[in-house]
Amino acid sequence: MLVPQFTIRWLLGLTAVLAGVFSIVSLAVRGRGWAQGVSAGFVALVAGMMVYAALFALAWLAGEVISRLRKQPPGGSPFRQPETPMPPPTSQNLPPPP
């Protein structure tokens, strides 16, 4: 499903929360100290989330590029060692006779 389904209850709740947030921002513009602090905290929270999303996207992109350069199938373990054939049995690696 490409288009998410929203309910009226969810949209009304979001509208109420954003009304509260922007009323605090309007008080901050008018010069209230506590509202400026709350607004600064909200801006810092949003900025931190945006930085996290940007770093996640950068790490994801680097992982995609590295896996394509290695020609590794998607979903494979990066820690898997290449398979090596077993050495032929010799007298040194055979168990002792009973």
Buried (B, 14 or more C-beta within 10 A) or exposed (E): EEEEEEEEEEEEEEEEEEEEEEEBBEBBEEEBEEBBEBBEEBEEEEEEEEEEEEEEEEEEEEEEEEBEEEEEEEEEEEEEEEEEEEEEEEEEEEEEEE
